[in-house]
């Protein structure tokens, strides 16, 4: 791990950062550009409505409460600058980033506008303009750092040769000091990989591949030790100096980082208490009668000052009034008026700069699908436990079935029909359930990555779903062949019928896994999906098999069900493939006798 940058005072009173060959970040000017980009948030407010009380209380459920999460937020920042957003938990920091990046969805009511270079963004432009690094790192654990970035580049960049893409990946890794871990696996809690700080830098590198001009970071130092967190913040400062706009939320930053931020914003209960430079921050709070004590961390002091203490009712009222007074003083200050003037000024420029969109010349649909398929397949093949369980779970299920139904009799009077009916019942009931287990175990991780990357505009969610389905087919076919090789020898000994038998079992296995994928796309909790699919699978076998009630006498609604109808077809096909030809005459005679006994 690289050493911690140290800071020393200079004559100007500011702090100078040293890290090997790195130059002073505070003294480093923004990269020269023909026009400076700007981002303005103008009177942004966000509220959500929800029902009060438990769902079974009809009277309370009819009441609707509205909660104001953001209240009249206005910010302004230019390229080459970095803004830090402070606030206690629940103050609205993440919601503000979501509002700025257009990721709030349609659950609440969002007011206000977001301006980039003086132009109000439309909803479909947000994902093309902002890069957003979430608090949690969503990466495939069985890929190396280089492979992770290479696949991201292949999804984002079109028309470039493999050598050009490879050079871009190498340049980004060098920029984030990832070369020494380029060929190491990302890893997870089951097996070791790169460190949490390196994993965070990989997430940042994946966004840099699209060359964004506006970058948002949701608590990038969460879960990191003090040294690593400090290194991440210093690197983000350097990113901003390269003609980018960088905005991040942060918890309890170290005091030596205070002078590195160009602007500091403080939120409290969704209200903007302050937004300005570090010098303006010290002067503003001193003017309000709250100077920062000497040798104190300004971040900690002003965070405590603008937080509401809920330990007692009296203390809550007192601290809330103090926050309201500070917020009112800020809205009447020259700092706030200058923010509004800067936003208005950029809106009325004679020649507005172009909106700095990310790289939008992405590959075609088939190219993205091929990249996703390769990535999913490589990630799966590296996981020995997953591959082993996927191929052997049907084998284990088959061994259990054979153990209980070993050496079937051909004598009808000794239960030949019942044994074969039970055997076919187990065949159709087991295979879809194993497919469901595969999807529940493997797809949620891919879904989380798909949610993130689709919001980044790399591809559509259905492309990841289709890539997963395509990668399932060879593994499912091989697993069913292994299952059939163990189970079929109790039935008719013919090679052609063995092939038909395997194909017939492959259908419910794939249907079970695909049905689970559909439910996982709608329901976020895998445990709920597990229960729902198990219920549907059991109901399909019991009702659709014809064992409980003949198919012809089932209600027309059940007959029209594709799931139940497919199980009935598979069972009929398996019945025709079994060894019942040799006992069909005896079975018919026995059934006739049984029918005569029924009144």
RABEL-V936323 format. One record per backbone hydrogen bond with DSSP energy under -1.0 kcal/mol. CO is the residue of the C=O (numbers start at 1). NH is the residue of the N-H. E is the energy in kcal/mol with one decimal. If there is no record, write none. Layout:
co=CO nh=NH e=E
co=CO nh=NH e=E
//
This chain:
co=6 nh=18 e=-2.0
co=8 nh=16 e=-2.2
co=10 nh=13 e=-1.9
co=14 nh=10 e=-1.7
co=16 nh=8 e=-1.8
co=18 nh=6 e=-1.3
co=19 nh=22 e=-2.8
co=37 nh=79 e=-2.8
co=38 nh=117 e=-2.4
co=39 nh=77 e=-2.1
co=40 nh=115 e=-3.4
co=41 nh=75 e=-1.8
co=42 nh=113 e=-1.7
co=44 nh=73 e=-2.8
co=45 nh=111 e=-3.1
co=46 nh=69 e=-2.2
co=46 nh=70 e=-2.0
co=47 nh=109 e=-3.1
co=48 nh=67 e=-3.2
co=50 nh=65 e=-3.0
co=54 nh=57 e=-1.2
co=56 nh=58 e=-1.2
co=57 nh=61 e=-2.2
co=58 nh=62 e=-1.2
co=60 nh=63 e=-1.1
co=63 nh=52 e=-1.4
co=65 nh=50 e=-2.5
co=67 nh=48 e=-2.2
co=70 nh=46 e=-1.7
co=73 nh=44 e=-2.9
co=75 nh=41 e=-2.1
co=77 nh=39 e=-2.9
co=78 nh=81 e=-1.3
co=81 nh=246 e=-1.8
co=82 nh=262 e=-1.4
co=82 nh=263 e=-1.8
co=83 nh=248 e=-2.4
co=84 nh=265 e=-3.2
co=85 nh=250 e=-1.6
co=86 nh=267 e=-2.5
co=88 nh=91 e=-1.8
co=91 nh=270 e=-1.8
co=92 nh=96 e=-2.0
co=93 nh=97 e=-1.8
co=94 nh=98 e=-2.5
co=95 nh=99 e=-2.4
co=96 nh=100 e=-2.2
co=97 nh=101 e=-2.0
co=98 nh=103 e=-2.7
co=109 nh=47 e=-1.9
co=111 nh=45 e=-1.5
co=113 nh=42 e=-2.8
co=114 nh=121 e=-2.5
co=115 nh=40 e=-3.0
co=116 nh=119 e=-1.5
co=119 nh=116 e=-2.4
co=122 nh=125 e=-1.7
co=126 nh=129 e=-1.4
co=126 nh=130 e=-2.1
co=128 nh=358 e=-3.5
co=131 nh=216 e=-3.3
co=133 nh=218 e=-2.5
co=140 nh=143 e=-1.2
co=141 nh=187 e=-2.6
co=143 nh=186 e=-2.6
co=144 nh=148 e=-2.5
co=145 nh=149 e=-2.1
co=146 nh=150 e=-2.4
co=147 nh=151 e=-2.5
co=148 nh=152 e=-1.6
co=149 nh=153 e=-2.3
co=150 nh=154 e=-2.3
co=151 nh=155 e=-1.5
co=152 nh=156 e=-1.2
co=153 nh=157 e=-2.7
co=161 nh=165 e=-2.2
co=162 nh=166 e=-2.5
co=163 nh=167 e=-2.2
co=164 nh=168 e=-2.0
co=165 nh=169 e=-2.3
co=166 nh=170 e=-2.4
co=167 nh=171 e=-2.3
co=168 nh=172 e=-2.2
co=169 nh=173 e=-2.4
co=170 nh=174 e=-2.2
co=171 nh=175 e=-2.1
co=172 nh=176 e=-1.6
co=173 nh=178 e=-3.0
co=174 nh=177 e=-1.1
co=178 nh=181 e=-1.3
co=179 nh=182 e=-1.2
co=181 nh=184 e=-1.5
co=182 nh=146 e=-2.7
co=184 nh=145 e=-1.5
co=186 nh=194 e=-1.1
co=191 nh=188 e=-2.0
co=195 nh=199 e=-2.4
co=196 nh=200 e=-1.9
co=197 nh=201 e=-1.8
co=198 nh=202 e=-1.8
co=199 nh=203 e=-1.8
co=200 nh=204 e=-1.8
co=201 nh=205 e=-2.6
co=202 nh=206 e=-2.2
co=203 nh=207 e=-1.1
co=204 nh=208 e=-1.9
co=205 nh=209 e=-1.2
co=207 nh=210 e=-1.4
co=208 nh=211 e=-2.0
co=210 nh=359 e=-2.0
co=213 nh=245 e=-3.1
co=214 nh=131 e=-2.1
co=215 nh=247 e=-2.4
co=216 nh=133 e=-2.9
co=217 nh=249 e=-2.1
co=219 nh=222 e=-1.6
co=221 nh=224 e=-1.7
co=225 nh=229 e=-2.9
co=226 nh=230 e=-2.2
co=227 nh=231 e=-1.9
co=228 nh=232 e=-2.2
co=229 nh=233 e=-2.1
co=230 nh=234 e=-2.3
co=231 nh=235 e=-2.1
co=232 nh=236 e=-2.1
co=233 nh=237 e=-2.0
co=234 nh=238 e=-1.8
co=235 nh=239 e=-2.1
co=236 nh=240 e=-2.1
co=237 nh=241 e=-1.7
co=239 nh=242 e=-1.2
co=240 nh=244 e=-1.4
co=241 nh=31 e=-1.9
co=244 nh=80 e=-2.3
co=245 nh=215 e=-3.2
co=246 nh=83 e=-2.7
co=247 nh=217 e=-2.3
co=248 nh=85 e=-2.9
co=254 nh=257 e=-1.5
co=255 nh=258 e=-1.8
co=257 nh=260 e=-1.1
co=263 nh=84 e=-2.4
co=264 nh=276 e=-1.8
co=265 nh=86 e=-3.6
co=266 nh=273 e=-2.6
co=266 nh=274 e=-1.1
co=268 nh=271 e=-1.8
co=270 nh=71 e=-2.7
co=271 nh=268 e=-2.1
co=274 nh=266 e=-2.6
co=276 nh=264 e=-3.2
co=277 nh=281 e=-2.3
co=278 nh=282 e=-2.1
co=279 nh=283 e=-2.2
co=280 nh=284 e=-2.8
co=281 nh=285 e=-2.2
co=282 nh=286 e=-1.7
co=283 nh=287 e=-2.3
co=284 nh=288 e=-1.3
co=285 nh=290 e=-3.2
co=286 nh=289 e=-1.3
co=293 nh=296 e=-1.4
co=297 nh=301 e=-2.6
co=298 nh=302 e=-2.5
co=299 nh=303 e=-2.0
co=300 nh=304 e=-2.3
co=301 nh=305 e=-1.9
co=302 nh=306 e=-1.7
co=312 nh=316 e=-2.3
co=313 nh=317 e=-2.2
co=314 nh=318 e=-2.2
co=315 nh=319 e=-2.5
co=316 nh=320 e=-2.2
co=317 nh=321 e=-2.1
co=318 nh=322 e=-1.7
co=319 nh=323 e=-2.2
co=320 nh=324 e=-2.3
co=321 nh=325 e=-2.2
co=322 nh=326 e=-2.1
co=323 nh=327 e=-2.6
co=324 nh=328 e=-2.3
co=325 nh=329 e=-2.2
co=326 nh=330 e=-2.1
co=327 nh=331 e=-2.1
co=328 nh=332 e=-1.1
co=330 nh=333 e=-1.5
co=333 nh=337 e=-1.6
co=334 nh=338 e=-2.1
co=335 nh=339 e=-1.5
co=336 nh=340 e=-1.9
co=337 nh=341 e=-2.3
co=338 nh=342 e=-2.4
co=339 nh=343 e=-1.8
co=340 nh=344 e=-2.3
co=341 nh=345 e=-2.6
co=342 nh=346 e=-2.0
co=343 nh=347 e=-1.3
co=344 nh=348 e=-1.1
co=355 nh=357 e=-2.0
co=360 nh=362 e=-2.2
co=361 nh=158 e=-1.1
co=364 nh=368 e=-2.3
co=365 nh=369 e=-2.4
co=366 nh=370 e=-2.3
co=367 nh=371 e=-2.1
co=368 nh=372 e=-2.7
co=369 nh=373 e=-2.4
co=370 nh=374 e=-2.2
co=371 nh=375 e=-2.3
co=372 nh=376 e=-2.7
co=373 nh=377 e=-2.4
co=374 nh=378 e=-2.5
co=375 nh=379 e=-2.3
co=376 nh=380 e=-1.9
co=377 nh=381 e=-2.6
co=378 nh=382 e=-1.4
co=380 nh=383 e=-1.3
co=382 nh=384 e=-1.0
co=383 nh=387 e=-2.1
co=384 nh=388 e=-2.6
co=385 nh=389 e=-2.5
co=386 nh=390 e=-2.4
co=387 nh=391 e=-1.7
co=388 nh=392 e=-1.9
co=389 nh=393 e=-1.9
co=392 nh=396 e=-2.8
co=393 nh=397 e=-2.1
co=394 nh=398 e=-2.5
co=395 nh=399 e=-2.2
co=396 nh=400 e=-1.8
co=397 nh=401 e=-1.9
co=398 nh=402 e=-2.7
co=399 nh=403 e=-2.1
co=400 nh=404 e=-1.5
co=401 nh=405 e=-1.6
co=411 nh=414 e=-1.0
co=411 nh=416 e=-1.4
co=412 nh=415 e=-1.7
co=415 nh=419 e=-2.5
co=416 nh=420 e=-1.9
co=417 nh=421 e=-2.6
co=418 nh=422 e=-2.5
co=419 nh=423 e=-2.0
co=420 nh=424 e=-2.6
co=421 nh=425 e=-2.2
co=422 nh=426 e=-2.1
co=423 nh=427 e=-2.1
co=424 nh=428 e=-2.2
co=425 nh=429 e=-1.9
co=426 nh=430 e=-2.3
co=427 nh=431 e=-1.5
co=430 nh=434 e=-1.9
co=431 nh=435 e=-1.6
co=432 nh=436 e=-2.0
co=433 nh=437 e=-2.1
co=434 nh=438 e=-1.8
co=435 nh=439 e=-1.8
co=436 nh=440 e=-2.3
co=437 nh=441 e=-1.9
co=438 nh=442 e=-2.2
co=439 nh=443 e=-2.1
co=443 nh=447 e=-2.7
co=444 nh=448 e=-2.1
co=445 nh=449 e=-1.8
co=446 nh=450 e=-2.6
co=447 nh=451 e=-2.6
co=448 nh=452 e=-1.7
co=449 nh=453 e=-2.8
co=450 nh=454 e=-2.5
co=451 nh=455 e=-1.4
co=452 nh=456 e=-1.3
co=453 nh=458 e=-2.4
co=460 nh=463 e=-1.0
co=461 nh=465 e=-2.0
co=462 nh=466 e=-2.5
co=463 nh=467 e=-2.2
co=464 nh=468 e=-2.2
co=465 nh=469 e=-2.2
co=466 nh=470 e=-2.4
co=467 nh=471 e=-2.0
co=468 nh=472 e=-1.4
co=469 nh=473 e=-1.1
co=472 nh=476 e=-2.8
co=473 nh=477 e=-2.6
co=474 nh=478 e=-2.2
co=475 nh=479 e=-2.5
co=476 nh=480 e=-2.4
co=477 nh=481 e=-2.0
co=478 nh=482 e=-2.0
co=479 nh=483 e=-2.2
co=480 nh=484 e=-3.1
co=481 nh=485 e=-2.2
co=482 nh=486 e=-1.2
co=483 nh=487 e=-2.0
co=484 nh=488 e=-2.9
co=487 nh=490 e=-1.2
co=488 nh=491 e=-3.1
co=492 nh=494 e=-1.8
co=494 nh=498 e=-1.7
co=495 nh=499 e=-1.8
co=496 nh=500 e=-2.1
co=497 nh=501 e=-2.6
co=498 nh=502 e=-2.3
co=499 nh=503 e=-2.2
co=500 nh=504 e=-2.4
co=501 nh=505 e=-1.7
co=502 nh=506 e=-1.7
co=503 nh=507 e=-1.2
co=505 nh=509 e=-1.4
co=506 nh=510 e=-2.4
co=507 nh=511 e=-2.5
co=508 nh=512 e=-2.4
co=509 nh=513 e=-1.6
co=510 nh=514 e=-2.9
co=511 nh=515 e=-2.6
co=512 nh=516 e=-1.5
co=513 nh=517 e=-1.9
co=514 nh=518 e=-2.0
co=515 nh=519 e=-2.0
co=516 nh=520 e=-2.6
co=517 nh=521 e=-1.4
co=519 nh=523 e=-3.6
co=525 nh=529 e=-1.8
co=526 nh=530 e=-2.5
co=527 nh=531 e=-1.9
co=528 nh=532 e=-2.4
co=529 nh=533 e=-2.7
co=530 nh=534 e=-2.0
co=531 nh=535 e=-2.1
co=532 nh=536 e=-2.4
co=533 nh=537 e=-2.8
co=534 nh=538 e=-2.4
co=535 nh=539 e=-2.6
co=536 nh=540 e=-2.4
co=537 nh=541 e=-2.0
co=538 nh=542 e=-2.8
co=539 nh=543 e=-2.7
co=540 nh=544 e=-1.5
co=541 nh=545 e=-1.1
co=551 nh=554 e=-1.1
co=555 nh=559 e=-1.8
co=556 nh=560 e=-1.6
co=558 nh=561 e=-1.1
co=561 nh=565 e=-2.5
co=562 nh=566 e=-2.2
co=563 nh=567 e=-1.7
co=564 nh=568 e=-2.0
co=565 nh=569 e=-2.2
co=566 nh=570 e=-2.4
co=567 nh=571 e=-2.4
co=568 nh=572 e=-2.3
co=569 nh=573 e=-2.4
co=570 nh=574 e=-2.7
co=571 nh=575 e=-2.4
co=572 nh=576 e=-1.9
co=573 nh=577 e=-1.3
co=579 nh=582 e=-1.2
co=580 nh=583 e=-1.0
co=583 nh=587 e=-2.4
co=584 nh=588 e=-2.5
co=585 nh=589 e=-2.1
co=586 nh=590 e=-2.3
co=587 nh=591 e=-2.8
co=588 nh=592 e=-2.2
co=589 nh=593 e=-1.8
co=590 nh=594 e=-2.3
co=591 nh=595 e=-2.5
co=592 nh=596 e=-1.9
co=593 nh=597 e=-1.2
//
